[in-house]
């Protein structure tokens, strides 16, 4: 079975700052965001709540989706999050 890749959206809070990322190790990557162990955007703006995740069987497909989502309007991203996670629950608790 091939390794899975993930596209994810983090938020600082409900309707707050959003971040779109891609990884092959979701648990490790979310932990890095939460602990602020990697400097950058998510650490600077306190973006650490996992609010949306999509699985892919190839890194190429995952990166293509990440690229698409990063170009989406904010309203479209909010709609995507609301559709799958209407309470904006931190999905990292399920990892």
BELPE-V412324 format. One record per residue. N is the residue number from 0. D_CENTER is the distance of its C-alpha to the mean C-alpha in Angstrom with 2 decimals. Layout:
n	d_center
N	D_CENTER
N	D_CENTER
//
This chain:
n	d_center
0	23.52
1	21.06
2	18.07
3	14.83
4	11.87
5	8.28
6	5.90
7	2.34
8	2.31
9	4.33
10	7.97
11	11.31
12	13.02
13	13.77
14	14.02
15	13.37
16	11.76
17	8.38
18	6.33
19	4.94
20	5.30
21	7.31
22	9.28
23	12.26
24	12.16
25	9.12
26	11.44
27	12.76
28	9.76
29	8.41
30	12.14
31	12.53
32	10.18
33	12.07
34	15.38
35	15.11
36	16.73
37	15.43
38	16.71
39	14.98
40	13.03
41	10.79
42	14.05
43	16.20
44	14.54
45	13.54
46	9.83
47	8.95
48	8.38
49	5.75
50	6.67
51	5.66
52	5.94
53	8.55
54	11.14
55	13.43
56	16.75
57	16.87
58	15.02
59	16.74
60	15.38
61	11.74
62	12.46
63	14.34
64	11.66
65	9.29
66	12.56
67	13.29
68	10.28
69	10.88
70	14.42
71	14.02
72	15.66
73	13.95
74	15.91
75	14.58
76	10.89
77	12.38
78	14.45
79	11.81
80	10.16
81	13.81
82	14.94
83	12.97
84	12.54
85	15.48
86	15.90
87	12.42
88	12.85
89	10.75
90	9.85
91	10.04
92	13.72
93	14.00
94	13.05
//
